[in-house]
């Protein structure tokens, strides 16, 4: 049972770590798309906004991500770092759970006798 609990904690740490990395990727993509839209000629942006429904999916995504406030990206970046750090901490602590209890039980039983005696 103890091994299963350790395994579950390590998996939980991996899930948290993975969620943080995915969120980092999403924030990086949002920042990249915001920069690309900001570097586009203003007339093309106006035309893109006016014909939003007729644009391709990449253009629509870029125009939509340009509307995301910068504060939301900062908050998402902080949340991603928190998830990564929490995931690493949980995944590293998981294998150590219950190890002290196993050592205590072995010490209470006493040393094993040699086979020849």
VMD Tcl script that builds the backbone (N, CA, C; Angstrom):
set m [mol new atoms 351]
animate dup $m
set s [atomselect $m all]
$s set {name element resname resid chain x y z} {
  {N N UNK 1 A 0.826 -1.194 0.000}
  {CA C UNK 1 A 0.000 0.000 0.000}
  {C C UNK 1 A 0.869 1.255 0.000}
  {N N UNK 2 A 1.956 1.183 0.739}
  {CA C UNK 2 A 2.836 2.341 0.835}
  {C C UNK 2 A 3.462 2.667 -0.512}
  {N N UNK 3 A 3.822 1.651 -1.260}
  {CA C UNK 3 A 4.402 1.862 -2.586}
  {C C UNK 3 A 3.399 2.488 -3.544}
  {N N UNK 4 A 2.145 2.070 -3.459}
  {CA C UNK 4 A 1.107 2.642 -4.317}
  {C C UNK 4 A 0.886 4.112 -3.995}
  {N N UNK 5 A 0.900 4.463 -2.703}
  {CA C UNK 5 A 0.728 5.870 -2.312}
  {C C UNK 5 A 1.891 6.712 -2.827}
  {N N UNK 6 A 3.108 6.195 -2.738}
  {CA C UNK 6 A 4.263 6.915 -3.276}
  {C C UNK 6 A 4.131 7.114 -4.780}
  {N N UNK 7 A 3.694 6.074 -5.473}
  {CA C UNK 7 A 3.517 6.155 -6.918}
  {C C UNK 7 A 2.485 7.220 -7.270}
  {N N UNK 8 A 1.372 7.260 -6.526}
  {CA C UNK 8 A 0.329 8.262 -6.779}
  {C C UNK 8 A 0.854 9.676 -6.565}
  {N N UNK 9 A 1.656 9.890 -5.540}
  {CA C UNK 9 A 2.209 11.217 -5.273}
  {C C UNK 9 A 3.174 11.627 -6.388}
  {N N UNK 10 A 3.988 10.716 -6.860}
  {CA C UNK 10 A 4.915 11.024 -7.951}
  {C C UNK 10 A 4.150 11.346 -9.230}
  {N N UNK 11 A 3.093 10.591 -9.512}
  {CA C UNK 11 A 2.276 10.873 -10.693}
  {C C UNK 11 A 1.613 12.242 -10.566}
  {N N UNK 12 A 1.109 12.573 -9.379}
  {CA C UNK 12 A 0.512 13.889 -9.160}
  {C C UNK 12 A 1.536 14.994 -9.402}
  {N N UNK 13 A 2.758 14.798 -8.931}
  {CA C UNK 13 A 3.816 15.770 -9.178}
  {C C UNK 13 A 4.102 15.923 -10.659}
  {N N UNK 14 A 4.109 14.814 -11.388}
  {CA C UNK 14 A 4.331 14.871 -12.830}
  {C C UNK 14 A 3.210 15.588 -13.555}
  {N N UNK 15 A 1.983 15.378 -13.115}
  {CA C UNK 15 A 0.840 16.066 -13.723}
  {C C UNK 15 A 0.934 17.569 -13.481}
  {N N UNK 16 A 1.275 17.965 -12.269}
  {CA C UNK 16 A 1.424 19.387 -11.966}
  {C C UNK 16 A 2.560 20.006 -12.772}
  {N N UNK 17 A 3.660 19.295 -12.870}
  {CA C UNK 17 A 4.794 19.773 -13.663}
  {C C UNK 17 A 4.405 19.906 -15.131}
  {N N UNK 18 A 3.725 18.932 -15.668}
  {CA C UNK 18 A 3.288 18.990 -17.059}
  {C C UNK 18 A 2.312 20.128 -17.307}
  {N N UNK 19 A 1.398 20.354 -16.378}
  {CA C UNK 19 A 0.441 21.455 -16.533}
  {C C UNK 19 A 1.163 22.795 -16.533}
  {N N UNK 20 A 2.169 22.941 -15.691}
  {CA C UNK 20 A 2.939 24.184 -15.664}
  {C C UNK 20 A 3.701 24.418 -16.956}
  {N N UNK 21 A 4.275 23.351 -17.512}
  {CA C UNK 21 A 5.018 23.485 -18.775}
  {C C UNK 21 A 4.069 23.826 -19.921}
  {N N UNK 22 A 2.899 23.206 -19.944}
  {CA C UNK 22 A 1.915 23.525 -20.992}
  {C C UNK 22 A 1.469 24.977 -20.873}
  {N N UNK 23 A 1.227 25.437 -19.661}
  {CA C UNK 23 A 0.825 26.828 -19.476}
  {C C UNK 23 A 1.939 27.781 -19.895}
  {N N UNK 24 A 3.186 27.425 -19.626}
  {CA C UNK 24 A 4.315 28.241 -20.108}
  {C C UNK 24 A 4.310 28.327 -21.633}
  {N N UNK 25 A 4.051 27.226 -22.286}
  {CA C UNK 25 A 3.988 27.212 -23.744}
  {C C UNK 25 A 2.863 28.079 -24.275}
  {N N UNK 26 A 1.717 28.044 -23.627}
  {CA C UNK 26 A 0.592 28.867 -24.055}
  {C C UNK 26 A 0.884 30.346 -23.876}
  {N N UNK 27 A 1.526 30.699 -22.772}
  {CA C UNK 27 A 1.878 32.102 -22.539}
  {C C UNK 27 A 2.917 32.558 -23.565}
  {N N UNK 28 A 3.884 31.703 -23.869}
  {CA C UNK 28 A 4.891 32.064 -24.872}
  {C C UNK 28 A 4.255 32.256 -26.241}
  {N N UNK 29 A 3.321 31.396 -26.606}
  {CA C UNK 29 A 2.621 31.544 -27.881}
  {C C UNK 29 A 1.807 32.835 -27.912}
  {N N UNK 30 A 1.136 33.154 -26.811}
  {CA C UNK 30 A 0.353 34.390 -26.760}
  {C C UNK 30 A 1.251 35.610 -26.912}
  {N N UNK 31 A 2.391 35.598 -26.262}
  {CA C UNK 31 A 3.313 36.739 -26.400}
  {C C UNK 31 A 3.863 36.839 -27.817}
  {N N UNK 32 A 4.184 35.711 -28.426}
  {CA C UNK 32 A 4.684 35.717 -29.799}
  {C C UNK 32 A 3.633 36.281 -30.752}
  {N N UNK 33 A 2.386 35.835 -30.589}
  {CA C UNK 33 A 1.329 36.315 -31.473}
  {C C UNK 33 A 1.047 37.790 -31.257}
  {N N UNK 34 A 1.110 38.252 -30.015}
  {CA C UNK 34 A 0.924 39.688 -29.751}
  {C C UNK 34 A 2.008 40.500 -30.446}
  {N N UNK 35 A 3.241 40.029 -30.381}
  {CA C UNK 35 A 4.346 40.738 -31.038}
  {C C UNK 35 A 4.178 40.747 -32.554}
  {N N UNK 36 A 3.745 39.638 -33.111}
  {CA C UNK 36 A 3.551 39.576 -34.563}
  {C C UNK 36 A 2.451 40.531 -35.014}
  {N N UNK 37 A 1.367 40.602 -34.255}
  {CA C UNK 37 A 0.280 41.524 -34.617}
  {C C UNK 37 A 0.742 42.962 -34.440}
  {N N UNK 38 A 1.490 43.234 -33.385}
  {CA C UNK 38 A 1.977 44.601 -33.161}
  {C C UNK 38 A 2.960 45.031 -34.242}
  {N N UNK 39 A 3.701 44.103 -34.811}
  {CA C UNK 39 A 4.670 44.429 -35.854}
  {C C UNK 39 A 4.052 44.493 -37.254}
  {N N UNK 40 A 2.770 44.198 -37.357}
  {CA C UNK 40 A 2.079 44.237 -38.648}
  {C C UNK 40 A 1.641 45.675 -38.942}
  {N N UNK 41 A 1.647 46.025 -40.204}
  {CA C UNK 41 A 1.222 47.349 -40.643}
  {C C UNK 41 A -0.201 47.610 -40.157}
  {N N UNK 42 A -0.455 48.795 -39.613}
  {CA C UNK 42 A -1.727 49.074 -38.949}
  {C C UNK 42 A -2.926 48.907 -39.886}
  {N N UNK 43 A -2.761 49.207 -41.170}
  {CA C UNK 43 A -3.870 49.078 -42.104}
  {C C UNK 43 A -4.274 47.612 -42.278}
  {N N UNK 44 A -3.268 46.716 -42.289}
  {CA C UNK 44 A -3.591 45.288 -42.402}
  {C C UNK 44 A -4.310 44.792 -41.146}
  {N N UNK 45 A -3.953 45.349 -39.994}
  {CA C UNK 45 A -4.652 44.970 -38.763}
  {C C UNK 45 A -6.107 45.402 -38.801}
  {N N UNK 46 A -6.352 46.622 -39.290}
  {CA C UNK 46 A -7.726 47.133 -39.375}
  {C C UNK 46 A -8.538 46.276 -40.347}
  {N N UNK 47 A -7.946 45.947 -41.481}
  {CA C UNK 47 A -8.639 45.092 -42.452}
  {C C UNK 47 A -8.895 43.710 -41.841}
  {N N UNK 48 A -7.917 43.175 -41.121}
  {CA C UNK 48 A -8.097 41.877 -40.470}
  {C C UNK 48 A -9.199 41.903 -39.435}
  {N N UNK 49 A -9.281 42.988 -38.648}
  {CA C UNK 49 A -10.352 43.109 -37.659}
  {C C UNK 49 A -11.712 43.248 -38.336}
  {N N UNK 50 A -11.760 43.995 -39.453}
  {CA C UNK 50 A -13.032 44.205 -40.147}
  {C C UNK 50 A -13.531 42.934 -40.820}
  {N N UNK 51 A -12.626 42.109 -41.274}
  {CA C UNK 51 A -13.010 40.875 -41.975}
  {C C UNK 51 A -12.636 39.646 -41.146}
  {N N UNK 52 A -12.820 39.735 -39.851}
  {CA C UNK 52 A -12.403 38.691 -38.923}
  {C C UNK 52 A -13.006 37.333 -39.277}
  {N N UNK 53 A -14.269 37.315 -39.639}
  {CA C UNK 53 A -14.962 36.054 -39.921}
  {C C UNK 53 A -14.425 35.371 -41.172}
  {N N UNK 54 A -13.832 36.133 -42.080}
  {CA C UNK 54 A -13.361 35.573 -43.340}
  {C C UNK 54 A -11.880 35.206 -43.318}
  {N N UNK 55 A -11.196 35.477 -42.214}
  {CA C UNK 55 A -9.762 35.199 -42.104}
  {C C UNK 55 A -9.530 33.721 -41.818}
  {N N UNK 56 A -8.309 33.274 -42.068}
  {CA C UNK 56 A -7.923 31.902 -41.741}
  {C C UNK 56 A -7.777 31.726 -40.240}
  {N N UNK 57 A -7.658 30.486 -39.811}
  {CA C UNK 57 A -7.611 30.210 -38.374}
  {C C UNK 57 A -6.366 30.803 -37.713}
  {N N UNK 58 A -5.221 30.814 -38.410}
  {CA C UNK 58 A -4.002 31.386 -37.828}
  {C C UNK 58 A -4.151 32.879 -37.605}
  {N N UNK 59 A -4.732 33.567 -38.598}
  {CA C UNK 59 A -4.915 35.017 -38.471}
  {C C UNK 59 A -5.920 35.340 -37.374}
  {N N UNK 60 A -7.000 34.575 -37.306}
  {CA C UNK 60 A -7.990 34.813 -36.246}
  {C C UNK 60 A -7.384 34.593 -34.871}
  {N N UNK 61 A -6.568 33.550 -34.725}
  {CA C UNK 61 A -5.933 33.276 -33.436}
  {C C UNK 61 A -4.997 34.415 -33.051}
  {N N UNK 62 A -4.203 34.895 -34.005}
  {CA C UNK 62 A -3.275 35.990 -33.714}
  {C C UNK 62 A -4.022 37.251 -33.319}
  {N N UNK 63 A -5.092 37.573 -34.040}
  {CA C UNK 63 A -5.864 38.776 -33.705}
  {C C UNK 63 A -6.545 38.638 -32.345}
  {N N UNK 64 A -7.024 37.459 -32.033}
  {CA C UNK 64 A -7.664 37.249 -30.733}
  {C C UNK 64 A -6.649 37.327 -29.595}
  {N N UNK 65 A -5.466 36.758 -29.791}
  {CA C UNK 65 A -4.453 36.787 -28.735}
  {C C UNK 65 A -3.885 38.182 -28.527}
  {N N UNK 66 A -3.977 39.024 -29.545}
  {CA C UNK 66 A -3.507 40.398 -29.383}
  {C C UNK 66 A -4.401 41.180 -28.428}
  {N N UNK 67 A -5.610 40.713 -28.212}
  {CA C UNK 67 A -6.552 41.399 -27.315}
  {C C UNK 67 A -6.393 40.987 -25.857}
  {N N UNK 68 A -5.605 39.972 -25.591}
  {CA C UNK 68 A -5.399 39.512 -24.208}
  {C C UNK 68 A -4.573 40.559 -23.466}
  {N N UNK 69 A -5.052 41.016 -22.299}
  {CA C UNK 69 A -4.294 42.029 -21.547}
  {C C UNK 69 A -2.936 41.498 -21.082}
  {N N UNK 70 A -1.979 42.388 -21.005}
  {CA C UNK 70 A -0.626 42.005 -20.572}
  {C C UNK 70 A -0.633 41.513 -19.121}
  {N N UNK 71 A -1.504 42.071 -18.290}
  {CA C UNK 71 A -1.581 41.625 -16.895}
  {C C UNK 71 A -2.013 40.165 -16.792}
  {N N UNK 72 A -2.885 39.740 -17.689}
  {CA C UNK 72 A -3.319 38.339 -17.678}
  {C C UNK 72 A -2.165 37.415 -18.041}
  {N N UNK 73 A -1.312 37.847 -18.963}
  {CA C UNK 73 A -0.154 37.029 -19.320}
  {C C UNK 73 A 0.841 36.937 -18.167}
  {N N UNK 74 A 1.021 38.039 -17.448}
  {CA C UNK 74 A 1.932 38.025 -16.293}
  {C C UNK 74 A 1.382 37.088 -15.213}
  {N N UNK 75 A 0.079 37.171 -14.951}
  {CA C UNK 75 A -0.525 36.296 -13.940}
  {C C UNK 75 A -0.439 34.833 -14.363}
  {N N UNK 76 A -0.650 34.561 -15.639}
  {CA C UNK 76 A -0.549 33.182 -16.127}
  {C C UNK 76 A 0.874 32.668 -16.034}
  {N N UNK 77 A 1.839 33.533 -16.287}
  {CA C UNK 77 A 3.237 33.131 -16.178}
  {C C UNK 77 A 3.597 32.791 -14.737}
  {N N UNK 78 A 3.116 33.584 -13.802}
  {CA C UNK 78 A 3.366 33.286 -12.378}
  {C C UNK 78 A 2.707 31.972 -11.967}
  {N N UNK 79 A 1.479 31.756 -12.437}
  {CA C UNK 79 A 0.787 30.503 -12.114}
  {C C UNK 79 A 1.538 29.314 -12.703}
  {N N UNK 80 A 2.082 29.486 -13.909}
  {CA C UNK 80 A 2.844 28.396 -14.531}
  {C C UNK 80 A 4.086 28.078 -13.715}
  {N N UNK 81 A 4.801 29.100 -13.256}
  {CA C UNK 81 A 5.985 28.857 -12.427}
  {C C UNK 81 A 5.599 28.174 -11.122}
  {N N UNK 82 A 4.471 28.582 -10.532}
  {CA C UNK 82 A 4.027 27.947 -9.291}
  {C C UNK 82 A 3.715 26.473 -9.523}
  {N N UNK 83 A 3.052 26.160 -10.641}
  {CA C UNK 83 A 2.750 24.760 -10.950}
  {C C UNK 83 A 4.016 23.948 -11.175}
  {N N UNK 84 A 4.980 24.520 -11.874}
  {CA C UNK 84 A 6.234 23.806 -12.131}
  {C C UNK 84 A 6.968 23.529 -10.823}
  {N N UNK 85 A 7.099 24.533 -9.983}
  {CA C UNK 85 A 7.819 24.350 -8.715}
  {C C UNK 85 A 7.098 23.382 -7.793}
  {N N UNK 86 A 5.780 23.492 -7.713}
  {CA C UNK 86 A 5.016 22.576 -6.875}
  {C C UNK 86 A 5.113 21.144 -7.411}
  {N N UNK 87 A 5.043 20.996 -8.722}
  {CA C UNK 87 A 5.150 19.668 -9.324}
  {C C UNK 87 A 6.501 19.028 -9.067}
  {N N UNK 88 A 7.566 19.814 -9.194}
  {CA C UNK 88 A 8.910 19.284 -8.929}
  {C C UNK 88 A 9.042 18.889 -7.465}
  {N N UNK 89 A 8.539 19.733 -6.571}
  {CA C UNK 89 A 8.634 19.429 -5.139}
  {C C UNK 89 A 7.865 18.159 -4.792}
  {N N UNK 90 A 6.649 18.037 -5.301}
  {CA C UNK 90 A 5.838 16.854 -4.989}
  {C C UNK 90 A 6.460 15.604 -5.599}
  {N N UNK 91 A 6.942 15.698 -6.836}
  {CA C UNK 91 A 7.535 14.528 -7.489}
  {C C UNK 91 A 8.830 14.087 -6.810}
  {N N UNK 92 A 9.582 15.028 -6.265}
  {CA C UNK 92 A 10.840 14.671 -5.591}
  {C C UNK 92 A 10.602 14.126 -4.183}
  {N N UNK 93 A 9.561 14.598 -3.521}
  {CA C UNK 93 A 9.274 14.153 -2.157}
  {C C UNK 93 A 8.548 12.810 -2.165}
  {N N UNK 94 A 7.813 12.528 -3.235}
  {CA C UNK 94 A 7.026 11.296 -3.307}
  {C C UNK 94 A 7.798 10.028 -3.016}
  {N N UNK 95 A 8.957 9.805 -3.624}
  {CA C UNK 95 A 9.684 8.557 -3.337}
  {C C UNK 95 A 10.177 8.442 -1.901}
  {N N UNK 96 A 10.263 9.548 -1.188}
  {CA C UNK 96 A 10.772 9.512 0.187}
  {C C UNK 96 A 9.677 9.285 1.230}
  {N N UNK 97 A 8.417 9.251 0.807}
  {CA C UNK 97 A 7.325 9.078 1.762}
  {C C UNK 97 A 7.358 7.686 2.362}
  {N N UNK 98 A 7.281 7.614 3.661}
  {CA C UNK 98 A 7.206 6.334 4.353}
  {C C UNK 98 A 8.503 5.575 4.467}
  {N N UNK 99 A 9.599 6.116 3.999}
  {CA C UNK 99 A 10.875 5.406 4.074}
  {C C UNK 99 A 11.330 5.299 5.523}
  {N N UNK 100 A 11.148 6.324 6.309}
  {CA C UNK 100 A 11.543 6.304 7.717}
  {C C UNK 100 A 10.770 5.263 8.504}
  {N N UNK 101 A 9.508 5.058 8.193}
  {CA C UNK 101 A 8.702 4.060 8.896}
  {C C UNK 101 A 9.204 2.650 8.596}
  {N N UNK 102 A 9.625 2.404 7.354}
  {CA C UNK 102 A 10.165 1.086 7.008}
  {C C UNK 102 A 11.452 0.812 7.771}
  {N N UNK 103 A 12.307 1.782 7.900}
  {CA C UNK 103 A 13.566 1.616 8.621}
  {C C UNK 103 A 13.294 1.365 10.099}
  {N N UNK 104 A 12.312 2.066 10.668}
  {CA C UNK 104 A 11.966 1.876 12.067}
  {C C UNK 104 A 11.455 0.473 12.341}
  {N N UNK 105 A 10.644 -0.077 11.434}
  {CA C UNK 105 A 10.130 -1.440 11.612}
  {C C UNK 105 A 11.249 -2.468 11.511}
  {N N UNK 106 A 12.172 -2.252 10.619}
  {CA C UNK 106 A 13.290 -3.196 10.470}
  {C C UNK 106 A 14.179 -3.176 11.716}
  {N N UNK 107 A 14.386 -1.988 12.289}
  {CA C UNK 107 A 15.232 -1.886 13.476}
  {C C UNK 107 A 14.555 -2.543 14.682}
  {N N UNK 108 A 13.234 -2.479 14.752}
  {CA C UNK 108 A 12.522 -3.065 15.892}
  {C C UNK 108 A 12.592 -4.596 15.862}
  {N N UNK 109 A 12.679 -5.191 14.675}
  {CA C UNK 109 A 12.762 -6.645 14.562}
  {C C UNK 109 A 14.121 -7.166 14.991}
  {N N UNK 110 A 15.116 -6.336 14.927}
  {CA C UNK 110 A 16.457 -6.765 15.286}
  {C C UNK 110 A 17.233 -7.219 14.072}
  {N N UNK 111 A 18.513 -7.432 14.257}
  {CA C UNK 111 A 19.328 -7.846 13.106}
  {C C UNK 111 A 19.017 -9.275 12.703}
  {N N UNK 112 A 19.215 -9.562 11.429}
  {CA C UNK 112 A 18.993 -10.918 10.931}
  {C C UNK 112 A 20.155 -11.814 11.405}
  {N N UNK 113 A 19.808 -13.017 11.737}
  {CA C UNK 113 A 20.844 -13.944 12.199}
  {C C UNK 113 A 21.556 -14.524 10.979}
  {N N UNK 114 A 22.859 -14.784 11.120}
  {CA C UNK 114 A 23.584 -15.390 10.008}
  {C C UNK 114 A 23.067 -16.797 9.746}
  {N N UNK 115 A 23.184 -17.243 8.517}
  {CA C UNK 115 A 22.653 -18.561 8.119}
  {C C UNK 115 A 23.415 -19.716 8.769}
  {N N UNK 116 A 24.642 -19.525 9.052}
  {CA C UNK 116 A 25.447 -20.622 9.605}
  {C C UNK 116 A 25.242 -20.840 11.096}
  {N N UNK 117 A 24.628 -19.899 11.794}
  {CA C UNK 117 A 24.550 -20.032 13.256}
  {C C UNK 117 A 23.331 -20.726 13.735}
}
mol reanalyze $m
mol bondsrecalc $m
mol representation Tube
mol addrep $m
